[in-house]
Amino acid sequence: MAATGDPDKQSSVGEYRDFDSVTDVMGGFGRYQKLVIFLVMIPAIFPNGFFNYNVVFMAATPDVYGCVLPIENFTVHDLALFAPLERRNGELVPSRCRMYELNYTSETRAHLLEIINRSSVALTTIPCTDGWVYNREVYQSTVVTEWDLVCDRESYASLSFSTSTFGGLFGPFLWAFSADRFGRKQAFFCMLGFQLIFGIATAFAPSLIWFYVFRFCVGMCTSFIYTVGLLMCIELTGKKTRALMSVICSVGYTCSVFAVLGIAYAVRTWRGLALASSTPLLFIFALWKFFPESPRWLLAHKHYDRLEDYVKKSGPNQRENFVAKICGGFARNSESD
């Protein structure tokens, strides 16, 4: 039965057997909780969308690319002149993966164009031999352009998106144990540091394999760090505001996705984007002092002294006998159990 009325009149120890019975009395979403949620928890959750969506831009494939040809001053705009045509989406467009088998080094540019345009028979085409040239008007560099993840290597680009997802399958086992064993606050900031280290490391990946490794490690945190943040918001407030906390956290996460769009628009290199979307996490560590531990976790692990501090901060009624009754009742209940 939930406690109601004047807390001084609640003499029964059994009336404070769980934290919901306390929040019903002292108010689950009071002034203190609102300050913590909007000034601490939401800013802490905000950057979570960065790591889920920055890879969309880091591993983007330019819309125009094709074989590099050993022709002087060759650019991506020359593909329309020298690349063989292929049908793509119902239209004839320059090929992205094949080139004419011609002696480009011994022929002049004008003569090559004449051969291509006036040949009465179909010219032989071969796969690209000297790499690819890319349109860099939108993306100055991406994982795709740096390691040529196109044509027969296109599947490697898809794997760039999958590695963080694979990490998300294994990370929650580790972090869920940590959150339950050492507390929500400790687990949250451990994940934050883990994500920060490997997010920055991604920007300095020396090879594609290392990029996959770092993205896997980042993915170990991306989903569960949001879950812990949401869990904290729910555990800090009463049961009547759980749906509201879910909506508030979702709005904060959505705003972070829009922020990624702005960062990606300003930073057009994939290494710069990896760095720009990781370093904001440094500022979250400044919230450590104000970041509360979950009162429900404190109750479950019988940290009654720390729970008493929380009740004093958050309860509208600050009378010492009320605080002592709540925390003392928890302690006596645990002993009787």
C-alpha distance (Angstrom), angle and dihedral (degrees) to the residues before:
residue distance angle dihedral
M1 . . .
A2 3.80 . .
A3 3.79 117.0 .
T4 3.79 115.9 -112.8
G5 3.77 138.0 176.4
D6 3.78 126.5 21.0
P7 3.81 109.9 2.9
D8 3.82 90.0 -145.0
K9 3.79 88.6 66.0
Q10 3.80 94.3 54.2
S11 3.77 99.9 99.7
S12 3.75 99.2 155.9
V13 3.77 113.9 100.7
G14 3.80 90.6 -153.9
E15 3.78 92.3 63.6
Y16 3.85 91.5 76.3
R17 3.75 100.1 48.4
D18 3.85 96.0 129.6
F19 3.76 137.8 18.9
D20 3.80 94.8 -103.3
S21 3.80 88.7 64.7
V22 3.80 89.1 55.8
T23 3.80 96.5 46.9
D24 3.79 89.2 50.9
V25 3.80 88.1 62.0
M26 3.80 104.0 37.1
G27 3.81 97.9 33.9
G28 3.79 122.3 -97.5
F29 3.79 98.9 -138.2
G30 3.77 102.2 35.6
R31 3.79 131.4 145.7
Y32 3.80 94.1 -77.3
Q33 3.80 93.6 49.5
K34 3.78 91.9 48.1
L35 3.79 91.4 52.2
V36 3.80 91.1 49.2
I37 3.80 94.4 45.9
F38 3.81 97.8 47.2
L39 3.81 100.9 32.4
V40 3.81 101.0 35.1
M41 3.80 115.0 14.6
I42 3.82 100.1 41.5
P43 3.84 93.4 47.2
A44 3.81 87.8 48.7
I45 3.81 92.5 51.0
F46 3.81 94.9 41.2
P47 3.86 100.3 86.7
N48 3.82 93.4 51.6
G49 3.79 92.5 95.8
F50 3.80 90.7 56.9
F51 3.79 94.3 75.4
N52 3.77 95.7 42.7
Y53 3.79 95.1 53.6
N54 3.80 108.5 25.2
V55 3.81 89.0 81.6
V56 3.81 88.6 63.9
F57 3.80 87.0 69.8
M58 3.81 98.8 30.3
A59 3.81 91.4 57.0
A60 3.80 97.9 34.7
T61 3.80 119.4 137.7
P62 3.83 116.5 -136.6
D63 3.78 114.6 -118.5
V64 3.82 93.2 -126.7
Y65 3.79 124.8 45.4
G66 3.77 139.1 129.7
C67 3.80 146.7 157.5
V68 3.78 118.9 -41.3
L69 3.82 109.0 -123.6
P70 3.84 124.6 -156.4
I71 3.80 91.5 -117.0
E72 3.78 122.8 128.1
N73 3.81 113.6 -98.3
F74 3.80 92.0 1.4
T75 3.83 113.5 175.8
V76 3.77 137.4 173.4
H77 3.80 89.0 -95.6
D78 3.82 89.8 63.9
L79 3.79 91.2 64.5
A80 3.79 89.3 85.2
L81 3.84 88.5 60.4
F82 3.79 104.2 38.5
A83 3.82 107.4 24.7
P84 3.81 120.2 92.4
L85 3.78 115.3 -112.8
E86 3.78 123.9 -110.6
R87 3.77 133.3 178.2
R88 3.78 113.0 -107.3
N89 3.81 123.8 168.7
G90 3.80 89.4 -10.4
E91 3.81 94.9 -53.5
L92 3.81 134.3 99.9
V93 3.79 107.0 -118.6
P94 3.83 135.9 159.3
S95 3.79 112.0 -76.6
R96 3.78 117.6 -105.6
C97 3.78 97.7 -159.8
R98 3.81 108.6 30.7
M99 3.80 137.9 60.6
Y100 3.80 136.0 -170.9
E101 3.79 115.7 -91.1
L102 3.81 97.4 -120.4
N103 3.78 136.6 135.9
Y104 3.79 96.3 -106.0
T105 3.80 96.2 171.7
S106 3.80 97.3 57.4
E107 3.81 98.9 40.8
T108 3.79 127.9 73.7
R109 3.78 121.0 -118.5
A110 3.80 91.9 -110.1
H111 3.80 93.1 49.3
L112 3.80 92.0 49.6
L113 3.79 90.4 53.1
E114 3.79 89.7 49.6
I115 3.81 91.4 51.9
I116 3.78 92.4 49.1
N117 3.80 96.7 44.9
R118 3.80 100.2 39.8
S119 3.79 103.0 37.0
S120 3.81 110.5 126.5
V121 3.80 92.6 -156.5
A122 3.76 130.8 52.7
L123 3.77 110.6 -89.7
T124 3.78 119.2 -128.7
T125 3.80 115.2 -105.1
I126 3.81 128.3 -155.6
P127 3.84 135.1 -175.7
C128 3.81 117.2 -85.7
T129 3.80 111.4 -75.8
D130 3.81 104.0 -176.3
G131 3.77 103.1 39.1
W132 3.79 131.0 -99.9
V133 3.77 139.3 -62.3
Y134 3.81 119.1 -142.4
N135 3.76 138.8 -157.4
R136 3.83 103.4 -113.4
E137 3.79 99.0 -177.2
V138 3.82 92.1 106.6
Y139 3.81 103.5 22.3
Q140 3.78 118.4 31.7
S141 3.80 89.2 -166.7
T142 3.79 138.0 -9.9
V143 3.77 135.8 173.6
V144 3.79 86.5 -97.1
T145 3.82 95.4 54.7
E146 3.80 94.6 42.1
W147 3.80 95.9 52.9
D148 3.83 99.1 23.9
L149 3.80 96.6 -117.5
V150 3.80 94.4 177.2
C151 3.81 138.2 106.3
D152 3.81 108.5 5.6
R153 3.83 89.9 6.1
E154 3.78 94.8 51.3
S155 3.81 92.8 109.0
Y156 3.80 89.4 64.6
A157 3.81 88.6 63.3
S158 3.81 90.1 54.8
L159 3.79 88.8 51.0
S160 3.81 88.2 60.1
F161 3.80 87.5 68.8
S162 3.79 94.9 42.5
T163 3.81 100.4 52.0
S164 3.81 94.3 70.2
T165 3.80 89.2 47.4
F166 3.81 89.9 53.4
G167 3.79 88.6 51.1
G168 3.78 88.8 52.9
L169 3.80 89.3 59.7
F170 3.81 93.5 59.7
G171 3.81 104.8 29.4
P172 3.82 98.2 70.2
F173 3.82 91.3 61.7
L174 3.80 90.3 60.4
W175 3.78 98.0 38.6
A176 3.81 95.9 43.1
F177 3.80 88.9 56.1
S178 3.81 90.5 47.9
A179 3.80 92.9 48.4
D180 3.78 91.3 51.7
R181 3.79 96.9 40.7
F182 3.81 103.1 38.9
G183 3.80 103.0 20.5
R184 3.78 137.7 -92.9
K185 3.79 94.0 -89.5
Q186 3.80 94.9 52.2
A187 3.81 92.2 46.0
F188 3.81 93.1 47.3
F189 3.78 94.6 53.3
C190 3.82 92.6 42.1
M191 3.79 88.7 55.6
L192 3.78 89.5 45.2
G193 3.81 91.8 54.3
F194 3.80 92.1 43.4
Q195 3.79 91.2 51.4
L196 3.80 92.7 45.1
I197 3.81 93.7 51.9
F198 3.78 95.7 49.0
G199 3.80 93.6 37.8
I200 3.80 89.7 58.5
A201 3.80 91.0 41.3
T202 3.81 88.5 57.1
A203 3.80 89.0 63.9
F204 3.81 89.4 59.4
A205 3.82 98.9 41.5
P206 3.83 106.2 147.7
S207 3.80 94.5 -158.6
L208 3.77 142.2 12.0
I209 3.81 91.7 -100.3
W210 3.79 91.3 56.3
F211 3.79 89.8 47.2
Y212 3.80 88.6 56.7
V213 3.81 91.6 47.7
F214 3.80 93.7 50.6
R215 3.79 92.5 45.5
F216 3.81 89.8 50.4
C217 3.81 89.8 54.1
V218 3.80 91.8 47.1
G219 3.80 89.2 49.9
M220 3.79 90.7 56.1
C221 3.81 87.1 73.1
T222 3.80 108.0 28.4
S223 3.79 98.4 88.2
F224 3.79 102.3 30.3
I225 3.81 97.2 46.6
Y226 3.79 87.7 62.1
T227 3.80 90.1 46.4
V228 3.80 91.7 53.5
G229 3.80 91.0 47.6
L230 3.79 91.3 51.0
L231 3.80 90.6 45.3
M232 3.79 90.0 52.8
C233 3.80 91.6 51.9
I234 3.80 90.6 50.3
E235 3.80 94.0 46.0
L236 3.81 92.3 48.8
T237 3.79 92.2 56.6
G238 3.76 135.8 48.8
K239 3.76 127.8 -87.3
K240 3.80 91.5 -101.8
T241 3.82 92.4 66.5
R242 3.80 100.3 45.9
A243 3.79 93.8 104.7
L244 3.80 89.7 46.5
M245 3.81 91.2 52.8
S246 3.80 89.9 52.2
V247 3.80 90.7 52.9
I248 3.82 93.6 46.2
C249 3.80 93.0 49.8
S250 3.80 91.2 46.1
V251 3.80 90.7 52.9
G252 3.81 90.1 50.0
Y253 3.79 90.6 50.0
T254 3.81 91.7 48.6
C255 3.80 90.5 52.0
S256 3.80 89.0 54.0
V257 3.80 89.7 55.9
F258 3.80 90.0 55.2
A259 3.80 88.6 48.1
V260 3.82 89.5 56.3
L261 3.80 88.6 56.6
G262 3.78 90.0 55.5
I263 3.80 93.3 46.8
A264 3.80 91.8 48.2
Y265 3.79 90.8 49.4
A266 3.81 90.9 53.2
V267 3.81 97.3 40.7
R268 3.82 112.3 50.0
T269 3.83 100.1 177.4
W270 3.78 119.9 82.1
R271 3.80 94.5 -135.7
G272 3.78 91.3 49.7
L273 3.80 90.5 48.0
A274 3.81 92.0 50.8
L275 3.79 89.2 52.7
A276 3.81 95.8 42.7
S277 3.81 92.5 50.3
S278 3.81 93.7 47.3
T279 3.80 105.3 44.5
P280 3.85 95.2 64.9
L281 3.80 86.5 72.6
L282 3.80 88.2 71.1
F283 3.80 89.7 71.2
I284 3.81 92.2 55.4
F285 3.80 90.1 66.7
A286 3.81 86.4 67.5
L287 3.82 86.3 68.9
W288 3.82 92.8 62.7
K289 3.80 93.5 99.0
F290 3.81 92.4 52.0
F291 3.80 96.9 38.4
P292 3.83 107.8 104.6
E293 3.74 126.9 -147.1
S294 3.77 115.9 -116.9
P295 3.82 108.2 -89.6
R296 3.78 89.7 -149.3
W297 3.80 90.2 55.6
L298 3.81 89.7 48.3
L299 3.79 89.0 52.3
A300 3.80 94.3 46.5
H301 3.81 91.0 50.6
K302 3.83 94.1 41.8
H303 3.81 97.4 -117.7
Y304 3.78 90.5 151.5
D305 3.81 96.0 161.7
R306 3.81 91.7 57.5
L307 3.80 90.4 42.1
E308 3.79 89.1 53.7
D309 3.81 89.8 54.6
Y310 3.79 89.8 52.7
V311 3.81 93.2 48.6
K312 3.81 90.4 50.6
K313 3.81 90.7 53.1
S314 3.77 97.9 44.0
G315 3.78 107.5 32.4
P316 3.80 117.8 95.5
N317 3.80 88.6 -145.1
Q318 3.80 107.3 62.6
R319 3.77 98.6 -177.6
E320 3.77 111.5 139.2
N321 3.81 94.3 -136.2
F322 3.81 90.1 57.9
V323 3.79 92.1 50.3
A324 3.78 92.6 45.3
K325 3.80 91.3 47.5
I326 3.81 92.9 52.8
C327 3.79 97.1 46.6
G328 3.78 93.4 37.0
G329 3.77 90.1 50.6
F330 3.81 90.6 52.9
A331 3.77 90.7 50.6
R332 3.81 94.2 48.3
N333 3.81 91.3 46.0
S334 3.79 91.1 53.0
E335 3.79 90.9 49.6
S336 3.79 92.3 49.4
D337 3.84 90.4 48.6
